[in-house]
């Protein structure tokens, strides 16, 4: 079982109804619209609800920001590349994927997942090793978006890029030194995957060599870099703009 904590993450799991929820713990004094929605949906699905004091919830969550709600669910499911192409096909759109190479901060990963779902990305690809697991902190930061976007874990990012390119997906890395200004790029409506690397060290050599090209975000101040989740959001929405206009 996995723990998911926070009002909106738990509510979205209930709404999506994609994975089994075994039980829900609520702070006995919690109130509000979201809490009432959680109660109503849990009752409709016959999910047991246990009212506990704040100290008990603190212990269950490891003193993380649970907002008075903790759900025990089946484990997060991972998908295959074919599943991502199927999502694009259902949406009748050229595939639009995000590849994240070695993201170590769970808050960053959660924020990227939240933005990706909002931007209409069809799926996210992450490595199995040297990256943060999709855990309860990631789920909390994603604010429920995990229930609506598919995550693929692969053993080799470079080989996965080869697979994508064999299916006519263009792969663009994010590189401040050699990239083309994303805002000056011509509209791009074909199948695309954006590859972002770890903050600081960037994309590893082999995946970088596989890229069809590179984008960058122009900088106008003294600081020459952005937080990964902020950069990812800007890039994804610019790709969305290419497609919509």
Buried (B, 14 or more C-beta within 10 A) or exposed (E): EBBBBBBBBBBBBBBEEEBEBEBBBBBEEBEEEBBEBBBEBBEEEEBEEEEBEEEBBBEBBEEBEBBBBBBBBEEBEBBEBEBBBBBBEEEEBBBBBBBBBBBEBBBBBBBBBBBBBBBBBBBBBBBEEEBBEBBBBBBBBBBBBBBBBBBBBBEBBBEBBEEBBEEEBBBBBBBBEEBBEBEEBEEBEEBBBBBBBBBEEBBBEEBBEBBEBBBBBEEEEEEEEBEBBBBBBBBBBBBBEBBEE
